[in-house]
């Protein structure tokens, strides 16, 4: 994970100043909605995604570091999160949270170190899968195909 969850990764393909409103947002396991608002502020970049019917019309705020890639031709943004990780994030209320530093800190903790990618309860494959996910080499066997003890074995080798 990047040190600052509120900055785009250099590999995300972000073009400064590009309007992302209306882009579809894809989690690792399917579509989650469309960008309704975004910020390119240095160390404060984020997306607000309207989830439509997926989470009963709620919006979610995603720090820029969750963006894996942007496809301007298809108008799609790919985030490195599952739908469940996004759904489990601290609830977002535009009126209360858009400028709230306390909420940003909470969200930064969830998506940053010690958050969504490092807690076994948040990763479909446990801590080891979450840890491996941010390395250049994905696991050889998908977590769904592993026996229950495989995750514990692979975390011991980390």
C-alpha positions in Angstrom: 0.0 0.0 0.0 1.2 3.5 -0.6 2.3 5.5 2.4 -0.5 8.0 1.7 -3.8 6.5 1.0 -5.0 9.8 -0.4 -2.6 9.8 -3.4 -2.8 7.9 -6.7 -0.3 5.2 -7.3 2.1 6.1 -10.1 1.0 3.0 -12.0 -2.8 3.9 -11.9 -2.6 5.9 -15.1 -4.1 9.0 -13.6 -4.0 12.0 -15.9 -4.1 15.2 -13.8 -7.1 17.4 -14.5 -9.1 14.7 -16.3 -12.8 14.6 -15.4 -13.7 11.2 -13.9 -17.3 12.0 -13.2 -19.6 9.4 -14.7 -16.8 6.7 -15.0 -17.9 3.2 -14.0 -16.0 1.8 -11.0 -15.1 -1.9 -11.0 -14.1 -3.8 -7.9 -12.1 -7.0 -8.3 -15.4 -9.0 -8.3 -17.8 -6.7 -10.2 -19.2 -3.3 -10.8 -19.9 -1.0 -7.8 -21.3 2.1 -9.4 -20.2 5.4 -11.0 -18.0 8.3 -9.9 -20.2 11.2 -8.7 -17.4 13.4 -7.4 -13.6 13.3 -7.3 -10.7 15.3 -6.0 -7.2 15.6 -7.4 -5.9 17.6 -4.5 -2.3 16.6 -3.5 -2.4 14.2 -0.6 -6.2 14.4 -0.6 -7.3 12.7 -3.8 -10.4 10.5 -3.6 -13.5 9.2 -5.5 -17.1 9.4 -4.3 -19.0 6.6 -5.9 -22.7 6.4 -6.3 -23.5 2.7 -5.7 -27.0 2.9 -7.1 -29.0 -0.2 -6.1 -26.0 -2.2 -5.1 -25.9 -0.7 -1.6 -29.4 0.8 -1.7 -28.4 4.1 -3.3 -25.6 4.9 -0.9 -22.4 6.6 -1.8 -18.9 5.4 -0.8 -15.7 7.4 -0.6 -12.6 5.7 -1.9 -9.1 7.0 -1.3 -7.1 7.5 -4.5 -4.6 4.7 -3.6 -7.3 2.1 -4.0 -7.3 2.8 -7.8 -5.4 0.2 -9.7 -5.9 1.5 -13.2 -8.0 3.9 -15.2 -9.2 3.2 -18.7 -10.2 6.5 -20.3 -11.4 4.8 -23.5 -13.9 2.6 -21.7 -14.5 5.3 -19.0 -13.8 2.7 -16.3 -11.8 2.9 -13.0 -10.6 -0.4 -11.6 -10.0 -0.5 -7.8 -8.1 -3.2 -6.0 -11.0 -4.0 -3.6 -13.7 -6.6 -3.4 -17.3 -5.4 -3.1 -17.4 -6.7 0.4 -14.3 -4.6 1.4 -16.0 -1.5 0.1 -19.4 -2.4 1.7 -17.6 -3.0 5.1 -15.9 0.4 5.0 -16.9 3.2 7.4 -20.3 4.5 6.2 -20.1 7.7 4.1 -22.5 10.6 4.4 -21.7 13.4 2.0 -23.2 16.1 4.2 -21.3 15.0 7.3 -18.1 13.5 6.0 -16.9 15.3 2.8 -14.7 17.8 4.7 -14.4 15.9 8.0 -10.8 15.1 8.9 -11.9 12.6 11.6 -13.7 10.6 8.9 -10.7 10.8 6.6 -8.5 9.5 9.3 -10.9 6.6 10.0 -11.2 5.8 6.3 -7.4 6.1 5.9 -6.9 3.6 8.7 -9.4 1.2 7.1 -7.9 1.3 3.6 -4.3 1.9 4.8 -1.9 -0.1 7.0 -3.9 -2.2 9.4 -7.0 -1.8 7.4 -8.9 -3.6 4.7 -6.0 -5.4 3.2 -4.3 -6.6 6.3 -7.2 -7.9 8.5 -8.1 -11.5 8.0 -11.8 -10.8 8.6 -11.8 -8.3 5.7 -9.9 -10.5 3.2 -11.7 -13.4 1.5 -8.5 -15.4 1.9 -7.2 -14.2 5.2 -4.2 -12.1 6.1 -1.7 -13.9 3.9 -3.8 -13.4 0.7 -4.3 -9.7 1.6 -0.5 -9.3 2.0 0.3 -11.2 -1.2 -2.2 -9.1 -3.1 0.0 -6.0 -2.8 3.1 -7.8 -4.1 4.0 -8.1 -7.8 3.3 -11.9 -7.7 -0.3 -13.0 -7.2 -0.8 -16.3 -5.3 -0.5 -19.4 -7.5 -3.8 -20.9 -6.3 -6.9 -18.7 -5.9 -8.0 -18.5 -2.3 -11.3 -20.2 -3.1 -9.4 -23.3 -4.4 -7.1 -23.6 -1.3 -7.8 -25.9 1.6 -8.4 -24.0 4.8 -4.9 -24.6 6.1 -3.2 -23.2 3.0 -3.7 -19.6 4.1 -2.2 -20.3 7.5 0.8 -22.0 5.8 1.4 -19.2 3.4 1.2 -16.5 6.1 3.9 -18.3 8.1 6.3 -17.9 5.1 5.8 -14.2 5.0 
